[in-house]
Amino acid sequence: MLALRLLSEVSEGPNTDLEWLLYAGMALFFLMVVVGWWVSSRRQDQPKDQHEAKKSAKKDAKNPA
């Protein structure tokens, strides 16, 4: 009963009681996009470091101490 009352439109105009939920969802979506962009831009440096680590590991395997 409460859900029907919250989701139904009032005769005077649209029900804006849940407007905060829309803005919260949009803010979460925007935050996910920004964090995803930031993380993907940081990971571009990672393969270079891994590649150098593999090179040094191969050198160590060829020349044991």
N, C-alpha and C positions, 0 to 999 in steps of 0.2 A: 504494500500500500504506500509506504514511504517512497519507494523507488518510482512508482507511477506519479506521485505528486511532484517529485524532484524533476522528472524528465518531461512532464506535460507542460504545454505552453499556457500562460495565463492569458485571459481574454484582452488584457490591456496591452500586451506585447510579449516578446519572447522572454523566456526564463533565463536570466543571466546569473543565477545562483552558482552555476558550475563553471563560470568563466575563468576562475582562478585555476581550475584543472586544465583548461586549454593552455593557458599561459605557462603553467608548470611543465606540461608536456612539451611545449615548444622550446622552453628553456633547456630541458633535458636533452632534446634532440640537438639543439645548437651546441650544447656542451660536448655531446658525443662526437659531433663533427669536428669541433676544434681540437679535442684531445686526440682523435684519430689522425688528423692532419699533422699534429705535433709529433706524435709517436712515429708516424711513417717518415717524417722528415729526419728524425733522429736516427733511424735504423739504416740510413744510407751509409753512415760511417762504419757500421758494424762489419759488413763483409770484407772491407779492406783490412781491418784488424785480424779477422779470422784467417784471411789469406796469408798475411804475414806470419801468423802463428803457425800455420801449416808448413810454410817454407822453413821456418826455424826448426820445427819438429823433424822435418825431412833431413835437414843439415845435421842435426844431432844424431839421427839414426844412422847416417852415413859415416859420421866421425865420432864413434863412441870414445869416451874419455878413459 
